[in-house]
Amino acid sequence: MTSRKEAVENAPRVAVSIVGGGPWGLALAAAAARTGPVVLVSRRTVDGALPEGVTVTSDYAAIGKTRLVVLAVPSAVAPEVAATLGDHVDGSHYVVHGVRGLVGEEMQTVSDLVRQRTPVKRVGALGGPALASDLLGGLPSVLVSGSRFPEVNEALTGAFGSRTLRVYSTPDLKGLEWASALVGCLAIAIGFAEGLSTSPGLVAALICRSMGEAARIAAAAGGDERTILGLSGYGDLLASIEQHDRPEVRFGRALARGLSVTQAKDEAQQRLEAIELIPRVVAWCDANKVRAPIFGALRAIVLDNLPASEILAQLMSMPMKEGA
């Protein structure tokens, strides 16, 4: 029987291009560089030391030389990046993204956007509980790859799997993308609860009810509930309890201390997809008749600046449905 060590060492090594020179793009480049050469495409100056094995360029033409392309850009610029990408890829490429967001008011997934704006059909996504700082530092971490194409998941395992990074896979691409986006929002709630010194029992209730709500939302969007209740959803949110440096958690804690959204953004030290996504999730749920009271409370925290005591009172007094 093949051991985990042998599986990692014998997995196919795939040269990879990372598009996006922000903290997450640099972290993914560092992780992939532990298994082979990486090209990091960025139109901005990359902050921090460049990991060994990573070459930086601003020329998208470099993408054509690698089969696997990973997008690590904000969802707001994903349409523009995908349009540019379309001039340099063809049907032989695999395009994957690691974006914790959905595009536009229609909540389009980034993988659907790539299929729409490029010739690429074999698409996928990366999610899960890994932190950028852990990937940069080579600390033991876990990612989840999602694609309907087994060869894409295999390529991701080959490109990122190492002695310090385990990559699980799922064919439920849509479920993974929605899980990543929704958990990014809910991690703010975890930070907010921590900032209020909420009891462990109430935090446990928040996590359980949040994931039930996220599962309903993802299923209504066409994903599989089991994906949300697995590593890319539940596991990701559970990890946020101990991931005190996670930007969303820092943002939530800052809001609980009474800081403004602008001040909390500064404390997060990273652009957060969730801030703009939360009200769009609530609007989407209203339009699709999906009950989402926790996301409604999150919207009040982020946009309405309601006092923490009032938000907690709303959550504790809202009508209960059957099931615990």
N, C-alpha and C positions, 0 to 999 in steps of 0.2 A: 504494500500500500504506500502511495506517495505521501511523504511527510509535508507539512506546511512549508518547512524550509526549502525542500526540493521544489515544491510547486512555485514558490516565489522566484527561486533561482532559474527555473526552467521556463517560466512564463515568457511569451514573446516580447522582446524589447522594441518599443515603437517610438521613433523620434516624434516629438510633440511640439507644437507651437501654442503658446499662451498669448491671448490677445487681452491686454489690459495691464498697465504697470502700477496699479494701486496695491495696497497691502495684501489683498486676497490673491491677486494675480501673481505677485511676487512669491507668496507662500506656496501656491500651486506649482510655480516654476521650480522652487527649491525642492519640493517633494518629488516632482518628476525627474529632476536632475540627478537624483540618487540612483536612478536606473538607466539613464541615458542622456544624450545631448538634448538641450531645450533651447528653442528660440522664443524670446519674449518680445512681442510686438507692442510698442507703446509710443504714443505721440507726446507723452509727458516725460519729464525727467524722473527716473525711478529713484524713490527715496530709500536710503539705507544701502548697506553693502550688497553687492550682487553675489548670489550664491554660486559656488563653483559649478561649472558645467553649463551655465546659462549665458547666452549671447543676446544682447539687446539691439533692437533695430526699430526704426520708425517706418520701415518699408514693408507694406503688406505683401509684396511679391514673395517675401521669404516663406509665407504660408504655403505656397504652391509646392514647396519642396518636402513638406511633411504631410503624412496621411491624416494624423489626428490633430484637430484644432480645438482648443478649449477657450471659450469666451469667459472673461472675468471682468466684465464692465457693468456699470449701473444699468438697470432696465430702461431708464429714461433715454439713454443713448444707444440702446441695443438696435433699434430700427436703422439708425445711421450706420452703425458698425456692420450690421448684416448686409446692408446695401453695398458697402465697400468690399466686404468679404466676397460677395457674389462675383466680383471681377477676377478673383484669384483662386477659386475652388471649382471643382466639378464633381460629378457623381461618384468618383473614386474616393473622395474625402469623407471622413467622419467628423462632424462638428458637434461638440458637446459644450455645455455651459455650466457655470457654477454660480448662477445668479439667484439670490433670494428675493425674487420679485416677479411680478406679472406686468404685462405691458398694456397701458391704456385703460380707459374705462371699461372696455369689453373684457379685460382680464385675460389677454392672450398670453399663452406660455411662450417662453423664449424659443423653445424647440419648434413650435408651430411657426413662429416668426422667421426662423432660419429656413425652414422648408418653403415658406412663402416667398422669401426674397433672395434665395440662392438656388443653384442647381442641386444642392445636397439633399438627399432623402434619408440617409442613415445618420440620425441625430440622437442625442442623449443628454443626460444631465448628471451632475455630481451634487450630492447633498450629504447630510449626516452631521454628527456632533463635533467634527474636527475644528479647532481654532487655528487662525492664521499663525499665531505665535508658536503653537505646538508644531505645525508643519515646518515653519522656518527653523525651529530649534531641533528638529529631528526627534521629538518626543513621541512615544507610542501613541498612535491615533487611529481613528476609524473613519472611512468615507463610505458612502453608498453610491453606486453608479446605477443609472436607470436608462434603459433603451429597449425598444421592441426588437432590436437586432442583436443577436448573441455576439456577433463579431465586434460590435461597438463596446459591449461590456468586457469582452476579452481584451480588446485594445486598451481600455482604461485600466484593467487589472495589470496588464503588462507594463503600462507606462507609469503607474503610480504605486503599485504594490511593492513593498520592500520589507526589510526586517523591522521597520518601525511604523509601517503604515499598512493596514489591512483594508482591502476594498471588497465590500459585499455588493451583490448586484441584484437587480429586480427588473422584470420586463414592464412593470407599471410605471412608465415614464411620466404620465400625467399626474399620477398619485404622488410621485416623488417631487415633482416641481411644485405642486400645491402644498405638500407637506413642508418643503423648505421655506416657502413664502409665509405660510401661516405660523410656523414655529418661530420664525424670525420676529413676527409680531408678538406672539405669546411670551417670548423671552423678556420683553419689556415688562409684562405683567409680573413675571417672576422677580425681576429687579425691583419693581414697585413694591411688591409684597415684602421683600427683604428690607427695603428702606423703611418700611413701617414697623419692622420687627414683628411681623405677623407670626402667629403660632405655627409650629410644624404641621399640626392637624389641618389648619386652614389652608396652608400652602399645598398640602397633599390633595385637599378637596379641589383647590384651584386647578392643579395639574390634571386631575382626573376629569373634571367637568370641561376643562379647556380642550382636552384631546377628544372627548366625545363630540364637542361642538365642531372642532376642526374636521373630524371624520365625516360628519354630516355635510359640511361645506364641500369637502373634496369629493365625496360621492356624488353630490349634486352637479359637480363640475365634470364628472366622468372618470374620476379616479377610483381606486379600490380602497375601501375603508381599512383593509388589513395593512396597507402600506403606511397609512397614518398611524396606526397602532403599533408599528414596528420600529426598527432602529432609526429610520429617517424621519419619524414623527415623534413618537413617545420617547425613544432613546435620546433624540436630539434635545427635547425639552427637559428631560430629566438631567442631562448633562449640564444644562444651564444653571442648575442649583449650585454647582460647585465651580462653574466657570465665571469667577468673579470679574475677570478681565474681558469677558465677552461684551462687545460694544452695546448691544441691546440691553444687557443687564445693567451696565453702568448708567445708561440713559434712564432706565426705569428707576434706579435708586436715586438719581439726581432729581427726578420729578417728585419723588416721595419726600425729599428734603425741602420741597417748595421752590426749587429752581424753575426758571422759565424754560420753555422749549428750546429757545436759542442757547441759553446757558447749559442746558442738559446736552444739547448737541455738541457743544465744545468739550464737555466732559467725556463724551463717548469717544472722541478723537478719531472718528471714522464716519463716513457717510452711511446712513442707515436707510435701506429700502423700506423698512417697516413704517416709518413715519408717514410717508405719503401713501403707503399701501393700505393702512388700517381703515381710513374713511372709505376707500374704494371697495374694500371687502364688505363693509357694512352696507353700502349702497347696493352691491351685487347681491348680498343676501336678502335685502328688502325686495329687490326686483324679482328674485327667484324663490321668494317665500320660504327661505331657510331661517329657522330660529337661531339667532346668534347673540344672546345677551352679553356674553363676556367680551366679544369684540365691540359691542355697543359701549360697554364700560371703558374699554381701551380707547375708543374714540373720544369719550368724555375726558379721559386723562390727558390725551395728547393734544386735542384741539380745543376743548372747552375750558381747560384749566380749572376744573371743579376741585374743591377741597377733597383731600383723601377720605375724610370722615364721611362726606356725602356719597362718594362713590362706593365705599364699603357698605353704607346703609342701603343703597340701591341694590347691590348684589345680594345682601342678606335678606331683603324683603321681597324680591321679585317672585312671582308665582312659580311654583315647582311643578315639573312634569313627573310622571312615574319613572322609576328607575333611579339608582343611586350610583 
